[in-house]
Amino acid sequence: VRSLTREALRFLTQEQFLVCCTDRSEALPPAEGGAILLAPTPLGRATTLSGIPPKDAVLILKPLLAARARLVVKGGLHPVFLVTPPRTHIEPDWGGYERLLDVLFREHPDARAAADQLGISRSQLCSFAFRPPPPGCPSERAGLYRRFYSAILLFALIQEWPLPRVTQLTPAVTRGQLQQLQKEAAVFCGMTALFCRLLNWPALACCLEDFGARLSYGVHKDILPLVRIGCEVTAARARLFFRNGISGPQDLVLAGPQQLGRLLHDSLPFYGLLDQGDSPRDASRAACDRLAMKIVSRAKEYLREEARRLGEVL
Protein backbone atom coordinates (compact mmCIF):
# COMPACT_ATOMS: atom_id res chain seq x y z
CA VAL A 1 0.00 0.00 0.00
CA ARG A 2 2.82 2.37 0.88
CA SER A 3 4.55 1.89 -2.48
CA LEU A 4 1.26 2.44 -4.36
CA THR A 5 0.60 5.58 -2.35
CA ARG A 6 4.06 6.92 -3.08
CA GLU A 7 3.65 6.13 -6.79
CA ALA A 8 0.30 7.95 -6.88
CA LEU A 9 1.74 10.98 -5.07
CA ARG A 10 4.71 11.02 -7.41
CA PHE A 11 2.38 11.10 -10.43
CA LEU A 12 0.23 13.86 -8.92
CA THR A 13 3.23 16.02 -8.06
CA GLN A 14 5.02 15.43 -11.35
CA GLU A 15 1.90 16.44 -13.31
CA GLN A 16 1.44 19.46 -10.99
CA PHE A 17 -1.86 18.40 -9.42
CA LEU A 18 -0.20 18.75 -6.00
CA VAL A 19 2.56 21.01 -4.77
CA CYS A 20 4.85 20.62 -1.77
CA CYS A 21 4.36 23.28 0.91
CA THR A 22 7.62 22.76 2.82
CA ASP A 23 11.17 23.98 2.23
CA ARG A 24 12.23 20.55 1.06
CA SER A 25 13.60 20.38 -2.42
CA GLU A 26 12.08 16.93 -2.91
CA ALA A 27 8.42 16.74 -3.81
CA LEU A 28 7.98 13.44 -1.97
CA PRO A 29 8.94 12.32 1.54
CA PRO A 30 11.77 9.86 2.10
CA ALA A 31 10.90 6.20 2.41
CA GLU A 32 11.08 6.21 6.26
CA GLY A 33 9.53 8.98 8.32
CA GLY A 34 9.45 12.68 7.61
CA ALA A 35 6.00 14.09 6.90
CA ILE A 36 5.46 16.94 4.46
CA LEU A 37 2.43 19.01 3.54
CA LEU A 38 0.99 18.80 0.04
CA ALA A 39 -1.59 21.24 -1.31
CA PRO A 40 -3.67 21.10 -4.49
CA THR A 41 -2.77 23.40 -7.37
CA PRO A 42 -5.48 25.15 -9.44
CA LEU A 43 -5.14 22.26 -11.90
CA GLY A 44 -5.63 19.74 -9.09
CA ARG A 45 -8.70 21.53 -7.76
CA ALA A 46 -10.22 21.83 -11.25
CA THR A 47 -9.60 18.14 -11.92
CA THR A 48 -11.15 17.02 -8.65
CA LEU A 49 -14.21 19.30 -8.76
CA SER A 50 -14.97 18.55 -12.41
CA GLY A 51 -14.81 14.80 -11.82
CA ILE A 52 -12.24 14.17 -14.57
CA PRO A 53 -9.76 11.37 -13.76
CA PRO A 54 -6.23 12.78 -13.37
CA LYS A 55 -4.84 10.67 -16.21
CA ASP A 56 -7.57 11.98 -18.53
CA ALA A 57 -6.92 15.53 -17.34
CA VAL A 58 -3.31 15.15 -18.45
CA LEU A 59 -4.49 14.05 -21.90
CA ILE A 60 -6.98 16.89 -22.41
CA LEU A 61 -4.89 19.70 -20.93
CA LYS A 62 -2.50 20.19 -23.85
CA PRO A 63 -5.26 20.46 -26.53
CA LEU A 64 -7.21 22.85 -24.30
CA LEU A 65 -4.16 25.08 -23.82
CA ALA A 66 -3.61 25.09 -27.58
CA ALA A 67 -7.29 25.92 -28.13
CA ARG A 68 -6.99 28.97 -25.88
CA ALA A 69 -4.38 30.30 -28.29
CA ARG A 70 -6.25 29.28 -31.46
CA LEU A 71 -9.70 27.71 -31.49
CA VAL A 72 -11.21 26.87 -34.88
CA VAL A 73 -14.86 27.65 -34.11
CA LYS A 74 -16.10 27.63 -37.70
CA GLY A 75 -17.64 24.29 -38.56
CA GLY A 76 -17.59 23.04 -34.96
CA LEU A 77 -15.27 20.06 -35.34
CA HIS A 78 -12.53 21.51 -33.12
CA PRO A 79 -14.84 22.09 -30.11
CA VAL A 80 -16.34 18.62 -30.62
CA PHE A 81 -12.84 17.14 -30.47
CA LEU A 82 -12.17 18.99 -27.20
CA VAL A 83 -15.25 17.47 -25.54
CA THR A 84 -14.65 13.97 -26.91
CA PRO A 85 -13.48 11.61 -24.14
CA PRO A 86 -9.75 10.94 -24.61
CA ARG A 87 -10.29 7.21 -24.18
CA THR A 88 -13.33 5.53 -25.71
CA HIS A 89 -14.40 1.97 -26.48
CA ILE A 90 -14.26 2.62 -30.24
CA GLU A 91 -11.24 1.41 -32.19
CA PRO A 92 -10.79 3.17 -35.57
CA ASP A 93 -11.01 1.33 -38.85
CA TRP A 94 -7.46 2.28 -39.81
CA GLY A 95 -7.89 1.03 -43.36
CA GLY A 96 -10.98 3.18 -43.97
CA TYR A 97 -9.93 6.18 -41.86
CA GLU A 98 -8.72 8.24 -44.83
CA ARG A 99 -11.90 7.54 -46.80
CA LEU A 100 -14.00 8.77 -43.87
CA LEU A 101 -11.85 11.89 -43.72
CA ASP A 102 -12.40 12.50 -47.45
CA VAL A 103 -16.18 12.33 -46.99
CA LEU A 104 -15.95 14.73 -44.06
CA PHE A 105 -13.85 17.28 -45.95
CA ARG A 106 -16.06 17.05 -49.03
CA GLU A 107 -19.26 17.75 -47.13
CA HIS A 108 -17.77 20.09 -44.49
CA PRO A 109 -14.73 21.90 -45.94
CA ASP A 110 -14.33 23.92 -42.73
CA ALA A 111 -13.35 20.71 -40.92
CA ARG A 112 -10.00 20.70 -42.73
CA ALA A 113 -8.77 23.71 -40.72
CA ALA A 114 -9.58 21.92 -37.45
CA ALA A 115 -7.75 18.77 -38.58
CA ASP A 116 -4.70 20.82 -39.54
CA GLN A 117 -4.77 22.65 -36.20
CA LEU A 118 -4.83 19.33 -34.33
CA GLY A 119 -1.97 17.88 -36.37
CA ILE A 120 -3.88 15.26 -38.36
CA SER A 121 -1.87 14.30 -41.46
CA ARG A 122 -2.61 11.98 -44.36
CA SER A 123 0.91 10.56 -44.31
CA GLN A 124 0.41 9.33 -40.76
CA LEU A 125 -2.98 7.86 -41.70
CA CYS A 126 -1.32 5.95 -44.56
CA SER A 127 1.27 4.66 -42.12
CA PHE A 128 -1.42 3.52 -39.68
CA ALA A 129 -3.37 1.91 -42.55
CA PHE A 130 -0.39 -0.31 -43.42
CA ARG A 131 0.71 -0.88 -39.83
CA PRO A 132 -2.18 -0.23 -37.39
CA PRO A 133 -1.23 0.49 -33.78
CA PRO A 134 -2.27 -2.34 -31.45
CA PRO A 135 -5.48 -1.73 -29.45
CA GLY A 136 -4.71 0.03 -26.18
CA CYS A 137 -1.35 1.26 -27.45
CA PRO A 138 -0.21 4.06 -25.06
CA SER A 139 1.37 6.08 -27.88
CA GLU A 140 0.36 9.74 -27.71
CA ARG A 141 0.12 9.97 -31.50
CA ALA A 142 -2.11 6.90 -31.76
CA GLY A 143 -4.27 8.31 -28.95
CA LEU A 144 -4.71 11.56 -30.89
CA TYR A 145 -5.92 9.74 -34.01
CA ARG A 146 -8.23 7.49 -31.98
CA ARG A 147 -9.79 10.50 -30.30
CA PHE A 148 -10.13 12.37 -33.59
CA TYR A 149 -11.87 9.34 -35.13
CA SER A 150 -14.45 9.38 -32.31
CA ALA A 151 -14.79 13.16 -32.75
CA ILE A 152 -15.63 12.68 -36.45
CA LEU A 153 -18.40 10.24 -35.51
CA LEU A 154 -19.82 12.68 -32.95
CA PHE A 155 -19.56 15.54 -35.43
CA ALA A 156 -21.49 13.49 -38.00
CA LEU A 157 -24.25 12.87 -35.46
CA ILE A 158 -24.72 16.55 -34.53
CA GLN A 159 -24.73 17.37 -38.24
CA GLU A 160 -27.80 15.08 -38.37
CA TRP A 161 -26.25 12.44 -40.60
CA PRO A 162 -28.60 9.42 -40.54
CA LEU A 163 -27.34 6.64 -38.29
CA PRO A 164 -27.43 4.05 -41.12
CA ARG A 165 -25.12 6.27 -43.17
CA VAL A 166 -22.64 6.68 -40.31
CA THR A 167 -22.55 2.95 -39.68
CA GLN A 168 -22.15 2.32 -43.41
CA LEU A 169 -19.07 4.57 -43.48
CA THR A 170 -17.70 2.89 -40.34
CA PRO A 171 -18.78 -0.77 -40.60
CA ALA A 172 -16.75 -1.77 -37.54
CA VAL A 173 -18.81 0.58 -35.33
CA THR A 174 -22.28 -0.58 -34.31
CA ARG A 175 -25.28 1.60 -33.64
CA GLY A 176 -25.08 0.72 -29.96
CA GLN A 177 -21.46 1.87 -29.80
CA LEU A 178 -22.40 5.16 -31.44
CA GLN A 179 -25.18 5.79 -28.95
CA GLN A 180 -22.88 4.91 -26.06
CA LEU A 181 -20.23 7.29 -27.40
CA GLN A 182 -22.87 10.01 -27.73
CA LYS A 183 -23.92 9.62 -24.08
CA GLU A 184 -20.34 9.57 -22.82
CA ALA A 185 -19.45 12.68 -24.83
CA ALA A 186 -22.48 14.61 -23.57
CA VAL A 187 -21.43 13.92 -19.96
CA PHE A 188 -17.76 14.60 -20.65
CA CYS A 189 -18.69 17.89 -22.33
CA GLY A 190 -20.17 19.20 -19.07
CA MET A 191 -17.14 18.00 -17.13
CA THR A 192 -14.72 19.67 -19.56
CA ALA A 193 -16.67 22.96 -19.53
CA LEU A 194 -16.58 22.97 -15.70
CA PHE A 195 -12.88 22.12 -15.80
CA CYS A 196 -12.29 25.20 -17.99
CA ARG A 197 -14.37 27.45 -15.73
CA LEU A 198 -12.44 26.33 -12.66
CA LEU A 199 -9.21 27.21 -14.48
CA ASN A 200 -10.64 30.68 -15.21
CA TRP A 201 -11.09 30.09 -18.93
CA PRO A 202 -14.67 31.41 -19.23
CA ALA A 203 -14.63 32.05 -22.99
CA LEU A 204 -13.53 28.50 -23.79
CA ALA A 205 -16.03 27.09 -21.27
CA CYS A 206 -18.91 29.01 -22.89
CA CYS A 207 -17.95 27.70 -26.32
CA LEU A 208 -17.83 24.09 -25.15
CA GLU A 209 -21.04 24.24 -23.11
CA ASP A 210 -23.06 24.89 -26.25
CA PHE A 211 -22.21 21.41 -27.51
CA GLY A 212 -23.50 19.49 -24.48
CA ALA A 213 -27.17 19.53 -25.49
CA ARG A 214 -26.32 19.05 -29.17
CA LEU A 215 -24.40 15.89 -28.34
CA SER A 216 -27.25 14.64 -26.14
CA TYR A 217 -29.83 14.98 -28.91
CA GLY A 218 -27.60 14.69 -32.00
CA VAL A 219 -28.93 17.82 -33.73
CA HIS A 220 -28.02 21.27 -35.00
CA LYS A 221 -28.35 24.18 -32.62
CA ASP A 222 -31.35 25.64 -34.47
CA ILE A 223 -33.74 22.82 -33.53
CA LEU A 224 -32.59 22.31 -29.92
CA PRO A 225 -35.63 24.18 -28.49
CA LEU A 226 -37.89 21.68 -30.27
CA VAL A 227 -36.19 18.39 -29.37
CA ARG A 228 -35.91 19.46 -25.71
CA ILE A 229 -39.69 19.20 -25.39
CA GLY A 230 -39.75 15.42 -25.24
CA CYS A 231 -39.26 12.14 -27.02
CA GLU A 232 -42.29 12.78 -29.25
CA VAL A 233 -40.32 15.45 -31.13
CA THR A 234 -37.53 13.51 -32.79
CA ALA A 235 -34.77 15.19 -34.77
CA ALA A 236 -36.57 14.46 -38.05
CA ARG A 237 -39.87 15.88 -36.80
CA ALA A 238 -38.14 18.91 -35.33
CA ARG A 239 -36.46 19.57 -38.68
CA LEU A 240 -39.85 19.23 -40.41
CA PHE A 241 -41.44 21.77 -38.06
CA PHE A 242 -38.47 24.14 -38.35
CA ARG A 243 -38.70 24.14 -42.15
CA ASN A 244 -42.31 25.21 -41.77
CA GLY A 245 -41.58 28.17 -39.51
CA ILE A 246 -42.00 26.44 -36.13
CA SER A 247 -38.86 27.00 -34.09
CA GLY A 248 -39.84 26.54 -30.45
CA PRO A 249 -42.45 25.25 -27.98
CA GLN A 250 -44.44 28.50 -28.19
CA ASP A 251 -44.77 28.04 -31.96
CA LEU A 252 -45.99 24.47 -31.47
CA VAL A 253 -48.76 25.65 -29.14
CA LEU A 254 -49.74 28.47 -31.49
CA ALA A 255 -49.78 26.16 -34.50
CA GLY A 256 -52.13 23.76 -32.75
CA PRO A 257 -52.82 20.05 -33.29
CA GLN A 258 -54.57 20.54 -36.63
CA GLN A 259 -51.64 22.21 -38.40
CA LEU A 260 -49.09 19.88 -36.82
CA GLY A 261 -51.13 16.84 -37.75
CA ARG A 262 -51.31 18.02 -41.34
CA LEU A 263 -47.54 18.57 -41.48
CA LEU A 264 -46.85 15.14 -40.01
CA HIS A 265 -49.26 13.43 -42.39
CA ASP A 266 -47.91 15.21 -45.48
CA SER A 267 -44.38 14.07 -44.59
CA LEU A 268 -45.26 10.35 -44.50
CA PRO A 269 -43.53 8.27 -47.19
CA PHE A 270 -45.47 6.39 -49.85
CA TYR A 271 -45.43 2.65 -49.16
CA GLY A 272 -47.23 1.44 -52.30
CA LEU A 273 -50.75 0.48 -53.30
CA LEU A 274 -52.85 -1.55 -50.89
CA ASP A 275 -55.84 -3.86 -51.40
CA GLN A 276 -59.29 -2.43 -51.80
CA GLY A 277 -61.19 -1.95 -48.60
CA ASP A 278 -58.13 -0.74 -46.68
CA SER A 279 -58.14 2.89 -45.58
CA PRO A 280 -54.49 3.58 -44.79
CA ARG A 281 -54.89 7.31 -45.38
CA ASP A 282 -57.59 7.64 -42.72
CA ALA A 283 -55.66 5.47 -40.25
CA SER A 284 -52.40 7.34 -40.76
CA ARG A 285 -54.16 10.70 -40.51
CA ALA A 286 -55.74 9.67 -37.22
CA ALA A 287 -52.34 8.52 -35.90
CA CYS A 288 -50.73 11.83 -36.94
CA ASP A 289 -53.55 13.79 -35.26
CA ARG A 290 -53.05 11.86 -32.01
CA LEU A 291 -49.31 12.46 -32.16
CA ALA A 292 -49.88 16.17 -32.85
CA MET A 293 -52.17 16.47 -29.81
CA LYS A 294 -49.55 14.75 -27.67
CA ILE A 295 -46.82 17.11 -28.96
CA VAL A 296 -48.92 20.22 -28.21
CA SER A 297 -49.72 18.87 -24.74
CA ARG A 298 -46.04 18.18 -24.08
CA ALA A 299 -45.12 21.67 -25.36
CA LYS A 300 -47.60 23.28 -22.94
CA GLU A 301 -46.22 21.20 -20.09
CA TYR A 302 -42.68 22.21 -21.04
CA LEU A 303 -43.62 25.91 -21.05
CA ARG A 304 -45.29 25.61 -17.65
CA GLU A 305 -42.15 23.96 -16.26
CA GLU A 306 -39.98 26.72 -17.69
CA ALA A 307 -42.26 29.41 -16.23
CA ARG A 308 -42.19 27.70 -12.83
CA ARG A 309 -38.41 27.44 -12.95
CA LEU A 310 -38.08 31.09 -13.94
CA GLY A 311 -40.38 32.09 -11.08
CA GLU A 312 -38.20 30.20 -8.59
CA VAL A 313 -35.09 31.96 -9.91
CA LEU A 314 -36.73 35.39 -9.68
Salt bridges, closest charged atoms under 4 A:
GLU32 OE2 - ARG2 NH1 3.82
ASP56 OD1 - ARG87 NH2 2.44
GLU91 OE1 - ARG146 NE 2.94
GLU98 OE2 - ARG122 NH1 3.00
ASP102 OD1 - ARG122 NH2 2.52
GLU107 OE2 - ARG165 NH2 2.22
GLU140 OE2 - LYS62 NZ 3.77
GLU160 OE2 - ARG239 NH2 2.62
GLU184 OE2 - HIS89 ND1 3.73
GLU209 OE2 - ARG197 NE 2.98
ASP210 OD2 - LYS221 NZ 3.86
ASP222 OD1 - ARG239 NH2 3.11
GLU232 OE2 - ARG298 NH2 3.20
ASP266 OD1 - HIS265 ND1 3.96
ASP289 OD1 - ARG285 NE 3.46
GLU305 OE2 - ARG308 NH1 2.54
GLU306 OE2 - ARG309 NH1 2.35
